[in-house]
Amino acid sequence: MRLVALALLLALPLATSAQIGVDLTLGPTVSWAEDVSGVAFDPATFDPNDPSTFEQQEFSFPTSVGFEAGLGVIVMPGPVGVRAGVHFLNTSAVLDEDGNRFNRESLDASFITFQLDLRAGTNLGPLHAYAFGGPEFRYLVDLSDEDVTFASAREEAELISTVATFGAGLTFDFAGTKLGPKVSYSLDLTGVEGGDLVLDDGTAVRFDEAYDLDTLLFGLVLGGR
C-alpha cells in the first residue's frame, strides 16, 4: 500500500501539469497491398479436394488513393506524451491480372481505426515538431463494390487487423488555431481476410491468405498541442 500511495503522489504533479489537447486529422491516403494468390472456381462444381475444379492464380492490387479522417486526444506532460485517436479510413484497390478478368472492378475497404501513439516533440522557433509511433487496430466496416460482392463478408471476414503506425508532423499558430501537416506510414501486420469474391459472371475467387493493406497518409491537423 505504501508503494501504491507513493506512486500516486509522484503521478499527481505529472497529471496536473499535463497539457491536454484535441486534434482533427484529415487527408488523402495512398494504399497498396502485396501480391495475393487464390483459386478461381465455379461455385456449382467446386471441390476443394479436386484440383481440376479450380485454377490457382496470382492477383495484384495496384496502388490506390483513399482518405482518412478522425479525432484524437493528446496528453503531453512534457516533451513526451501520448495520443489516443479514432479515425475512419477508406481505401480502394483495382483488381488486375494478366487475363484482364478483373480490370473493370474496384474493391473498396472501409475501416474504423483505433490508434494509440507515443509521441515526442520540441519547439523550433514558431514551429512545434513531433514524431510518433504506436499500434493501430482496424475494424473492417465494409468490403464491397457495385460490380463485385463478397459472399457473407461480414460473417466470414476477420474484422480486426493489427497495424504499426509511425510518422512526424509540424504545427504552428494560425489565426489563433494550431495547424500543420502530418505524414504517417501504416504497416499492416495481420492483413484483411474476407469471404469468397464472386464476380458478375458467376465465377468465384477464394484467397489463400489475408492480404495486407499498407497506407501512407498526407494529413492536415487542426488543434492538438
C-alpha positions in Angstrom: 0.0 0.0 0.0 2.8 2.4 0.8 4.3 1.8 -2.7 0.9 2.5 -4.3 0.5 5.7 -2.3 4.0 6.8 -3.2 3.3 6.1 -6.9 0.1 8.2 -6.8 1.9 11.0 -5.1 4.5 11.0 -7.8 1.9 10.8 -10.6 -0.2 13.7 -9.2 2.1 16.5 -10.2 2.5 14.9 -13.6 -1.2 14.7 -14.2 -1.9 18.3 -13.0 0.8 19.7 -15.2 -0.1 17.7 -18.3 -1.2 19.7 -21.3 -4.3 18.1 -22.9 -5.5 18.9 -26.5 -7.9 17.6 -29.1 -6.9 17.4 -32.8 -8.7 16.8 -36.1 -6.8 14.9 -38.9 -8.0 14.9 -42.5 -6.1 14.0 -45.6 -5.6 11.6 -48.6 -4.0 8.2 -48.2 -2.1 6.1 -50.7 -2.6 2.3 -50.2 -1.1 -0.8 -51.7 -1.0 -4.5 -51.0 1.3 -7.4 -51.6 0.5 -9.8 -54.4 -2.1 -12.3 -53.3 -2.7 -15.8 -54.5 -6.0 -17.5 -54.8 -8.1 -20.0 -56.6 -10.8 -19.3 -59.2 -13.7 -21.7 -59.5 -17.3 -22.3 -60.4 -19.3 -22.5 -57.2 -21.6 -25.2 -58.6 -18.8 -27.6 -59.3 -16.0 -26.6 -56.9 -14.4 -29.4 -54.9 -11.5 -28.3 -52.7 -10.1 -31.8 -52.9 -10.2 -31.9 -56.7 -7.6 -29.6 -58.3 -9.4 -30.0 -61.7 -12.3 -27.9 -60.4 -10.3 -24.8 -59.6 -7.4 -22.8 -61.0 -4.5 -21.4 -58.9 -3.8 -17.7 -59.8 -1.9 -14.7 -58.6 -3.7 -11.4 -58.2 -2.3 -7.9 -57.8 -3.8 -4.8 -56.1 -2.4 -1.7 -57.8 -1.7 1.4 -55.7 -4.9 3.4 -54.9 -5.9 6.7 -53.3 -8.4 7.0 -50.5 -8.9 9.3 -47.5 -8.6 9.3 -43.7 -10.3 11.5 -41.1 -10.6 11.4 -37.3 -10.2 12.9 -33.9 -7.6 12.4 -31.2 -6.9 13.4 -27.6 -3.3 14.3 -26.8 -1.8 14.3 -23.3 1.7 15.9 -23.1 3.0 16.2 -19.5 6.4 17.2 -21.1 8.3 16.7 -24.3 7.0 13.1 -24.4 3.3 12.2 -24.3 0.6 10.0 -25.8 -2.3 10.4 -28.3 -5.4 8.2 -28.5 -7.5 8.6 -31.6 -10.4 7.2 -33.6 -10.3 7.5 -37.4 -12.3 6.5 -40.4 -10.2 5.1 -43.3 -11.4 4.4 -46.8 -9.2 2.7 -49.4 -9.9 1.2 -52.8 -7.8 -1.2 -55.0 -8.4 -2.0 -58.6 -8.1 -5.7 -59.2 -6.0 -6.6 -62.2 -4.2 -9.6 -63.6 -2.8 -10.8 -67.0 -6.1 -12.0 -68.3 -7.8 -8.7 -67.6 -10.5 -10.6 -65.8 -10.8 -8.1 -63.0 -9.8 -4.8 -64.6 -13.4 -3.4 -64.6 -14.0 -3.9 -60.9 -12.9 -2.0 -57.8 -12.6 -3.4 -54.3 -13.5 -0.8 -51.6 -12.5 -1.3 -48.0 -13.6 0.9 -45.1 -12.3 0.8 -41.6 -12.7 2.4 -38.2 -9.3 2.6 -36.7 -8.3 2.9 -33.0 -4.8 4.5 -32.5 -2.5 4.8 -29.5 0.7 6.7 -30.3 3.7 7.6 -28.1 5.0 11.0 -29.3 7.9 13.3 -28.6 8.1 16.9 -29.7 10.2 20.0 -29.5 9.8 23.7 -30.4 11.7 25.1 -33.4 11.0 28.8 -33.1 7.4 29.4 -34.1 7.0 25.7 -35.1 6.4 22.6 -33.0 7.9 19.5 -34.5 7.0 16.0 -33.3 7.5 12.3 -34.1 5.2 9.5 -33.1 4.6 5.8 -33.3 2.4 3.0 -31.9 -0.2 0.4 -32.6 -3.3 0.8 -34.6 -6.3 -1.6 -34.7 -8.5 -1.5 -37.8 -12.1 -2.7 -37.6 -13.5 -3.7 -41.0 -16.7 -1.8 -41.7 -17.3 -2.5 -45.4 -15.6 -4.6 -48.1 -17.7 -4.4 -51.3 -18.3 -2.9 -54.7 -21.2 -2.4 -57.0 -19.9 -5.0 -59.5 -18.3 -7.4 -57.1 -19.6 -8.8 -53.9 -18.1 -10.7 -51.0 -20.2 -13.7 -50.1 -21.1 -13.4 -46.4 -18.3 -10.9 -46.0 -19.5 -9.7 -42.6 -19.7 -13.3 -41.3 -16.6 -14.7 -42.8 -14.1 -11.8 -42.7 -11.5 -11.3 -40.0 -12.9 -7.9 -38.9 -10.0 -6.7 -36.8 -6.4 -6.3 -38.1 -3.3 -5.0 -36.3 -1.2 -2.3 -37.8 2.0 -0.5 -36.7 1.9 3.3 -37.5 4.7 5.9 -37.2 5.3 9.3 -38.6 6.1 13.0 -38.0 4.4 16.4 -38.2 4.7 20.2 -37.7 2.3 22.6 -36.0 2.2 26.4 -35.9 -0.3 29.0 -34.7 -2.6 30.3 -37.5 -5.4 32.8 -36.6 -5.4 31.5 -33.0 -5.6 27.9 -34.0 -2.9 25.3 -34.2 -2.4 23.9 -37.7 0.1 21.8 -39.6 0.9 18.9 -41.9 1.4 15.3 -40.8 2.8 12.3 -42.6 2.4 8.8 -41.3 3.1 5.3 -42.6 1.0 2.3 -41.5 2.4 -1.2 -41.9 -0.3 -3.9 -41.8 0.8 -6.8 -39.6 -2.1 -9.2 -39.9 -4.0 -8.3 -43.0 -7.6 -8.4 -44.1 -9.3 -11.7 -44.8 -12.7 -11.9 -46.4 -15.1 -14.4 -47.9 -15.3 -15.6 -51.5 -15.1 -13.0 -54.1 -18.0 -13.5 -56.5 -17.7 -11.9 -60.0 -20.6 -10.8 -62.1 -20.2 -13.7 -64.4 -20.8 -16.2 -61.6 -17.1 -17.2 -61.1 -15.8 -17.1 -57.6 -12.3 -16.4 -56.2 -11.1 -17.7 -52.8 -7.9 -16.0 -51.5 -5.3 -18.3 -49.9 -4.4 -15.9 -47.2 -5.2 -12.4 -45.8 -3.8 -9.5 -47.9 -2.0 -6.7 -46.2 -3.1 -3.1 -46.8 -0.3 -0.6 -46.1 -1.1 3.1 -46.2 0.7 6.4 -46.4 -1.2 9.4 -45.0 -0.6 13.0 -46.0 -2.7 14.7 -43.4 -3.6 18.2 -42.3 -4.0 18.5 -38.5 -6.1 21.1 -36.7 -5.7 21.6 -33.0 -3.6 19.4 -30.7 -0.7 20.5 -28.5 
